[in-house]
Amino acid sequence: MKILMVTMSMNIGGAETHILELCRELIALGHKVTLASNGGVYADMAVSFGVEHVKLPLHTKKPTAVMKSYLGLKELITKGEFDIVHAHARIPAFICGLLHDRITFTGGRKFRFVTTSHLNFSTNPLLRKISRWGERVMAVSEDIVDYMVEEYGYRRDKIHVTINGIDTDKFSPDTSAEAIIRKHGLDPVNRRIVYMSRLDTDRADPAFRLVNIAPRLAEKYPYTNLVIVGGGNELERIRALADEANGKIGRSYVTVTGGVSNTNEYCAAADIFVGVSRSALEAMAGEKPVIVAGNQGSIGIFDESKVDVGVNTNFCCRGCPVADEESLFRDISTLLDSPEDTLREMGKFNRRLILDRYTSRRMAEDYLRMYERTLSSPVPFNLRKGDPDIVLSGYYGFGNLGDESLLDIITDSVAETIPGVKLAALTKNPKKEEGRTGLACISRFNVLSVSRNLNRAKMLISGGGSLLQDATSKRSLSYYAGIMKFAEQSGAKVCVLANGIGPINYESNKALACHVVSGADYVSVRDADSKAELVTLGVDGDKINVTADPAFLIKPCGEAALSKALSGLGICGDYFAVSVRPLKGGRKGAYQLTDDDKKVAQEVFTLCKEISAKHGLIPLLIPMQEEQDLEICTLICEKLTAVGVKNSIYKPENASEMIGILKEAQFIVGMRLHSIIFASSAGTPVIGMSYDPKVKSMMRQLGQEYFVDLTGGQLDFAVELINDADLVLADRDKIAAELAQRAEEMKLLCREDLAKIKELLASAE
């Protein structure tokens, strides 16, 4: 793989060390790395192990420097044929983002662009607007993931998480400290308290506090020294304070070294280490007892009880109490008073943690996975300068989690199946969806743009979802069928992908649906009832393939993201999930609950109250399309709270997270189709409320018998579903195993669809 790293400079610092270690490991794994930066001691070190370095003034916001960097990177990227361009820090990411918009290769293709978020930048509306994060982001801790989502609205499922990888050969208990002791004239007999960090205004608070308590430490522990390691804009102030402290003590107790590159030797010189982030991890690799303390917070003396908070904040302690002089003095005293055997065991535990979780090789492997996911995702391209291979049509851009997740999984799966494919999507809000998905997006209501791109495309994929139906609107079916008809007439291949068909009530719509589906090149439906509907309309049954909804391919989120989501819900104990919606949808801002909706809410309230009382389970209400579902969910929760039943509302951030949440639920009562699909993917028992025939069809396809049919107007269903819940809970493990097996079968059917799409596109070349 050919990789371009772009960063501000490569002087001494945590982020710079992270980049250096990453480059070293990538080179060792056989990849070619070019580094663009303003240079520095670490750039020279990178060159020594095979990295090509290009010097550009990326370290400053000066307009002349930004322009020089822009032109230099433009030439480098245009000629370099890099597989990945990887930016670190805000200025390089901004410049690479501009180039990502402007540089196009053959067919309008853009280069592949990713970034790393090393810390929580300060933000304001302008900075949010101009910040560029690329197709995927690597975060160095889970709290930075939250920051990216909350501050920038970045998609959580496109954020990867890694660690600060440590060279455990360089930072080891075998590293000698003799040269450091000689250089600074330290007494070899004394025990050394070493603090290491950038001494900038936003990072140097612990250094000031340590110097302030130095006289007290010297008085209580005369056979000790304090060593402050690092450079920055506060260095001279700290040196002046150290001189004052040494004057009070009457000897050279505090040593301030300035910036150094041989940080491993200074870690080796420590008997007790104070610091955060990478510095703390490096000392831990050297088997040192560590006090984790920095500007953003402190967790004090690190031990087994502090692992989770350390890992989750990348050992930066964001959100933890800040260490004051008293807590630092107390923690240092505790360690200095501890037996040597205790300190030795603490050090050994620390090194084991680094070897298990924080090696440079693991960090590089995390990045390679992100690079590979980027390369296998849809190719970014400029519609004005290139033609799409495939245009996707569906109910995209309306804020429905099920349909948005379909767009995401279809595009990701097609891109993995057909590397290099250029995809475009018809959406309600192209600008917003381009930012969310990274796809080339076309306004579904712009007739000229839609027709122009369908004329240029090789294939149209219509799906998934229930597109060919007129229960919600007569015009809805006409729209999707019209798109298919135009694509057929323009000579594009047409794929009807995993559609749910019907109900179709109007005779004119029945004829139109039959016509466009019969003219399609490949047709798959997500259930047997949909096939029967098409056959009734007059479509040849041999043409129709019964497959599965593509949502079955969505994977659950990781453990860290799940733990974060669950903790945010404030649920203590077992729970069951409820996905409920109004019986009929409505326009934005215009929908109000009908009497029938209120009846549904009352029945669901009764259901939740009884299940909570009988089984001790907490109801979790899930509005999957917040615009429509939140009001009815809120009404149910208010009723439950009024009678003292604990409950919670969960607003899903994405499908992967929701699948993770459902995996932990005892069962789900689902009204939304995709709540049932997500639950079955998670192996969680499902009870259906069929407001639409598609829900009943899906339950049958899953082989599940527990559901009520609301389509006939019978809304007294609470007692029946309470009985169903009793049966499901009594046989939960068996049902869960059956669903998990059925979900695997569905995934195989989805992959057959993908193979057919690949074959169909090849025939269009």
Buried (B, 14 or more C-beta within 10 A) or exposed (E): BEBBBBBBBBBBBBBBBBBBBBBBBBBEEEBBBBBBBBBBBBBEBBBEEBBEBBBBBBBBEEEEBBEBBBEBBBEBBEEBEBBBBBBBBBBBBBBBBBBBEEBBBEBBBBBBBBBBBBBBBEEEEEBEEEBBBBBBBBBBBBBBBBBBBEBBEBBBBBBBBBBBBBBBEBBBEEBEBEEBBEBBEBEEEBBBBBBBBBBBEBBBBBBBBBBBBBBBBBEBBEEBBBBBBBBBEBBEBBBEBBEBBBEEBEEBBBBBBBBBBEBBBBBBBBBBBBBBBBBBBBBBBBBBBBBBBBBBBBBBBBBEEBBEBBBBBBBBBBEBEBBBBEBBBEBBBBBBEBEEEEBBBBBEBBBEBBBEBBBBBBBBBBBBEBBEBBBBBBBBBBBEEBBBBBBBBBBBBBBBBBBBBBBBBBBBBBBBBBEEBBBBBBBBBBEEBBBBBBBBBBBBEEEEBBBBBBBBBBBBBBBBBBBBBBBEEEEBBBBBBBBBBBBBEBEBBBBBBBBBBBEBEEEEBBEBBBBBBBBBBBBBBBBEBBBBBBBEBEBEEEBBBBBBBBBBBBEBBBEBBBBBBBEEBEBEEEBBBBBBBBBBBEEEEEBEBEEBBBBBBBBBBBBBBBBBEEEEBBBBBBBBBBBBBBBBBBBBBEBBEEEEBBBBBBBBBBBBBBBBBBBBBBBBBBBBBBBBBBBBBBBBBBBBBBBBBBBBBBBBBBEBEBBBBBBEEEBEBBEBBBEBBBBBBEEBEEBBEBBBEBBEEBBEBBBBBBEBBBEBBEEBE
